[in-house]
């Protein structure tokens, strides 16, 4: 058979560089079963500007595959271009398999969709023939006992891979109320055997992907077995691989000084820690199995090791309010620079207790699909949905205040909108202080050009240079050009501190 696998793609911080590992693992088992496979990963390899709506349909008509497999998050599934492509494949008589987070969360709805042939839940390593032979429409594969090496070379334009995603383990034995990870990869932590086959995979990177410069460890719980993580890092260093290492996230209660020193030696510059909320009561409801004091100690330990902590915070979790959010901001502000703070608005994943919390309160309907967050030039986000304690508008403005007070330079990409919102909602003094003290010039010089090159931002080169020019020494320029056009009867955000 000729199999075509598709990842529709979203706009986030890994767009244009990090390929979808699940499709590449599935490609391996398809090849092992004796079939041909092509991966159209539009997250890793986005279509050209102006061709996004038709690129995949054109590919379908050109290749006429015997089978189409789609891995999607729910936001992707809801995109008109994705539904148009599915309709086209159905009209062409092509069987359609659906996997990924959307299949896990919405399998019951997909089961009723006559266009879909199979809904695949779980890990497909070594199981392609089992899926093919099954007469069930919804297959619950569970967790695989093997770890297939991904075949990224099956991707269109795979020669452009610069960042290699790597599983050192899968799963997490915690069950945080808001987290989708255990729904996707299971609540049983499974470390990979650091055997010859594992290191052969890394050795092949230089041959198959000569442009690769980075290895990204994408485990949900890389340090669940801290000694296993250390063993990996020690052998990685001993073998002298040339790739800088990135670790997506760790739990604060599973690190120590030796681990951080090993990370530093591999080139790790930032280390993400999931905190979610600094408010004690909201944090308690998350059932993370750790303490805020433990996280605070870990953040200072990361800083001491010469690594910048990346603090992931979430607005609008169960029990969150404007007052609780402000306590969360204050908790973050106890830490000196350098630090990176990411404030996201909560997007409930169907099947988690946090999702059920808002459904039971009647604040979202079962089947709710949230908008996707990731376009930095559109910050602040729209607040997702209204809740009794925290309206959509209040969550959006809370995100804006949090970014301003934490001196996050990313807001410069939506500067015109940010200025208007700050003027309207009583945060102008916060804006002026942010503009004068946030590391905006450094961000524009070191980070933004890379984002533009990878298609992660809609800004063009001319717009970029115009923005950078504002930050020449002594030229801050925070005044409105059309101040008289702003409304005078503005609503003051009651969480702000102008």
N, C-alpha and C positions, 0 to 999 in steps of 0.2 A: 504493500500500500504506500501511497504518497500522503503523508500526514503534514498538515499545516497547523502550527501552534501560534497563538496570538495573545499578546499583552497590549491592550489599547493605550495605556500610558496616561499619567497625570503630571501636572506641574508641581514638582517639589524640589527639595535641595539635592536630590540624586538624579534628576532628569538629565539624560544625555551622557551619563557615565556609568551608572551601576545597573547591570543587567538583572533580569528576573531569574533567580536561581531555581525556582520550582519548575519552570518550563525546561530549563537546561537539564535538570535531573530526570524529568519525564522523557526528554529526548534520548537520554542514555538508554532507558529501558525499552524505548521504541526501536532503537537501532539494534539492541541486543536481541529483540524479537524478530529481527530480519526485515525491518521496514525502513523506508526513507523518510526523513523528517526535516522540515524547515521551520525556523522560529522567526516570526515577525514581531520583534520586541519594540514596540513604539514608545516604551519608556526609555529604554537604552538608546534607541535609534529613531528619534521622532521624524515623522514626515516633514518634507519641506514646507515652509510657510505658504499658506494658500492651498495646500494639498491635503490637509488633515482630514477633511470630510470624505474624500474619495479614495485616498491612498490604499486602504485595505480592501475596499470593494474592487478596485482595479486589480490588486494582487490576486484576489479570489478568482476573478474572471480569467486572469492570465494563467494561473497554475492549475485550476480545477482540481483541488485535492480530493482524495477519497474520504478524508476525515478532517474535521476542524475541531481543535481544542482551544478553549478560551479560558484564561486565568484573569479574574477581574476582582477588584474591590467594588463595593456597591455603587460608589459614585461613578465609576467607569461604566457599570452596567446601565445606569440611568442616562448615559450620554446618547443623544439622538443618533450620532454617527455609529455607535456600537449597535443599537437596535436596527439601524438600516443595514449594517453588514450582516447581522444575524438573519434578517428577512431575506437578503440576497442569497445567502448560503442555503437557507431552507428552500427557496424557490428553485435553486440549482440541484436540489436533492442530495445535498451533502450532509451526512450525519454530524451533529454538533454535540460535543462534550463540554461541560462547564465545570471548572474547579476553582480553587482559590477561596479567599474570604467570603465572597458573595455566595458561593455555593454552600459554604458552611452555615452561614447565617440565614439564608433564604431558600433552603433546599425544598421546603414544602410548597412554596410558591412556584419554584422552577419545575417541580414535579408535575404541575398542572399545565405547564407551557408546552403546547404540542410541537413547537419548533425544536425543543431540546430532546436529544436522544438519551444522554446519560448525565447524571449529576454525580460528580466524584468527590467524596469527602474523605480526607485522610491522605496519607503519604503513598505515592505511586511507585516508589523505588522497587524495581524488579517485578512489577505487577501489571504491565501493559496487557499481556495476553489474558490475564485473569479478568481485567476490565472488559476486554474485547469479547470474551466468551460469555460473560454474564448476561442473563436475560433480565436482570433487575434494572430499573431506570435510575434509582437512587442507590449508589454503592457506598457503604461505610467501610472503608478499608482499614481504619484504625492506624496504628503506628507500625511502621516497618521495622524489621529487625536488622536491616542492612542500610548502609549509607552509600547510595550510588554517587560516583563522581559526576558532576555536571558536564555536559557536552556543550560548552558555549560556542564552539566552532560551528554548530548548526545554525547560529544566528546570522541573519542578513547583516553584513558589515561587521562581522565579529572581529575583523582585524583592527578595529578601532577601540577595542576594549582596553581601558586604562586602569580600571578598578575591579579587582577580582573578589567577588563575595565568597566567603568561606564559612561553612558550618564546622565548628569544633565540637559542638553539641547541639542537641535539640530538646525542646521542652523546658518546663519550669514547674517545680513541685508546689509553688505558691498559687493561690487562687484569688488574686486581688479582684475586688468587686467590679471594677471598671474595665479590666484588661481583656483584650481579644486574643492574646498570645496563646493562652492555654487552650482556647477553642481551636486554634489553627494548628499548633504543634504539640498539644497534649500537656497534661499535668504530671507526667513522669519524665524526669530529667534523664537524658541518655547521652553520655559522652562517647565521642568517636574513639576508636582504638588508634593510638598514635603509632601505627605500624608502618611497614614498608609501603603498603598501598596508599596510605595517607600522604606520606612524603613524596611518593611518586607523582601524586596529583600536583603538588606544588612545584616539583621539578619540571613538569610539562608546561607550566605557565610560560616560561621563557621561549619554548618552542612554538606553542600555539598562539601566544598573545605577546609578541615582542614589544608592543607599546605599553604594556602594563607597568604601572608605577606604584600601585597601592594594593594592599590586601585588606579587605574590610571584613572583620569578624562580626557576623550578623546574628549570633546566638541571642536567644531571649534571656539566657542565664549563664553567660560565659563562665562565671566564677562560682556556680552552684557547688562544684567540687574544686576548691581553690587549688589544690595540689595538681589536679589534672590541667588546669589553666597554666600553672607555673611550668609544668613539664612541657607543655606545648611551646611556651615562650623560650624556655631554656634551649630546647632542641632547635627551634627556629633560629635563634641567635648563633648557636654552634655551627649550623649549616651555612650561615652567612648569606641568606637570601637578600637581594638588593631592594626589596619592596618595603616602603614605609607601611607600617601597620596602623589601622584604625579599628577601634572597638566601639561598636554602636552603643552599648550601655552595660552597666554593671549594677548590682545591688550594693548599697553602701555598707551592709553588714557582712559582705563577703570579699573584703580586700584587706591587704596588709602592706607594710612598707616594702617587703621583698617583691611582692607582685607589682607594685607601682614602679619600683626601680627597673624591673624587667621590661615593663611597658615603655618606660622612658628610653631604654636602650634600643627598642625596636622602632623608635621614631614617633610614638604616639604623642600628639600635641594637645588633644582635648579628650576628655573622658566624660561621657554622659551618665548622669545619675537621675533615676526617676524619683522625684519627690512628690509631685502632683499638687500638694497643698501644704503650706506652713501653718495653717490653722489647726490646732490640736483636735477639735471635734470633727472637722471634715476629714482630717487625716485618719482618725480612728475608724471612721465608717468605711475606709478603703480596704481594711483588713490586709495590710501589706506584710504584717508579721515582723515589723521592725519599729524603731522609735525615732522620733525627730532628733533627739539628742545624738543618736548613733549616726544619723545622716550628717548632722553638723560636724561631728568629729571627722567623718570620712572626707567631707569637702575640704576641710583644713589640711588633712593628710595629703590629699591630691595636690593641693596648692603647694605644700611644702616639698613635694616630689618634683616640682617644676612643670606640672601638667595643669592645664586650664580646665577647671570643672565646668561641664555643660549641664546646667540645672534645668530639667524639664518640669514645667509647672502647668497646671490645668485649671481653667476657670469654669465654674458652673457644674461641678460634681454634685452628687446628692448631698444635700445639707448646706451647700455653699450659698452665701449671701454677699452683698456688698461689704458688710462689716467684716465677715470672715475673710473675704478676698484681701481687704486692706491689711489684716493681720498676716496674711500670707506674704504680701509684699514686704512688710516689716521684717519678717523672718528671713527673707532673701537678703535684705539690705544689711544684715549683720555681717556679711562676708565681704572682705576687702576684694578689690580687683587684684589680679585678673580673674574674671569669671564671665561665662556666657549664660544668659538666661533666655529660655524659650517659653513664651506664654501662649498656650493653645486653649481654644474654647472646646469644652467637652463634646465629643461626638460619640454617642452611645452605640455600642455594637450589639446587635440582636443576639440574645442568648445569655448575656451577662446579667448579674444582679442589678447593676446600675441602670441598664436598659429597662429591666422590669420595673424598677423604682419609678421611673418617669411614666411608663405605660400605665401602671396601677393608679397613679395620681391623675391620669387623664391629660398629661401635658404633652405627650406625643402619642400617636397611634401606632399600634403594632404594625410593622411594615415600614416604619419611618426610615428614610435614607437621608443622611445628613449631607450637606454640601461639603466639598473638599477644601481643606485649608492648605495653603502652600504657595500661593501667588503673593510674594512679599510686596509687590507694588500695589496690592489691593488692601493692605492692612489699614485699620483694624478689620477683622472678620465681622460677618453679619450677626453674630450671636447665636446662630443655629435655631433655637426655639425658645419660646417664652415659658418660664416656670413661675410659680406663685411668689417665690422669694427673690427671683433674679430674672428680670425681663430680658428679652433679646437685646434691646438697645443698651440696657445697663451692662450686660456682659461685654458688648462690643466696646463701650467706653471704658469699662474696667480693664480690658486688654490694652487699650491705648494708654491709659494712665500707668499701667504696670511697665510697659515698654519704656515710657518716658522716664519714670522714676528709677528704673534699673539701668538707664543710660545705654539702651540697646540701639545700635546705629542703623539697623535694618529699616527703620521707619523712614529713612531719607529717600527710599525708593517710592514712597507714596507721600512725599513731602507736601505737595499742594493740598491734598485731601486732609492730611494731618493738621496742617495750619488752620484750615477752615473749621475742623471739628474742635480744635483747642480754643479758638476764638469764640465759637458758639457755645461751648459747654464749660467755660470757666477754668480752662487749663492752660491759658496762655503763658503764665509765669513758668509753669512746668516745661512748656515747650521751649521758652527762651533759655532756661537753664540746661535742658537737654541739648539744645543746638550748640551751646557754648562749651559743654563739658563731655559729651559723648564722643567716642573715638570714630567720628564719621569720616574724616579725611583718610585715616588708615584703612577703614572698611572699603571706601571707594577705590583706593589705590591697589589694595591687595586681594580683595574678594570679588568685587563686582565684575571686573573684566572676565574672570573665569566663569561667572554665572551667565554672562551675556554670550560667551563663546559656546556654552553648552545648551543654550536655548532655555535657561531657567528663568530668564527675565525678558519682558517684552521691550525693554529699553534698547534703542539702537545706539550706534557709536557716537553719533552727533549729540543725542540727548545726554549720553553719559559724560562726554567732555564738557558740555555746558554745565552739568551739575558739579563736576569736579572743580571747574573754574571758580565756583562760589567759595571754595575752601582754600584759596590762596591765603597766605599769612595776612591777617588783619582784615579779611573780607568775609565776615560771617553772614551779613545780609538776611535778617529774619523778618523784615517788614513786608506786609502785604502789598502787592501791586494794585489790587482793587479792593481796598479795605471798605470803601463806601458801599460795596455791593453786599456785604455781609448783613444778616438779619440782626436787628437790635433787641428784639423780644425773644432772647434765646433761653432755652431750658438749661439750667445749671445742673450738671451731673452731681448727685448728692454724695458720690464717693470721692470726688476730687478734692485736692487740697491746694487751691491756686495761691 
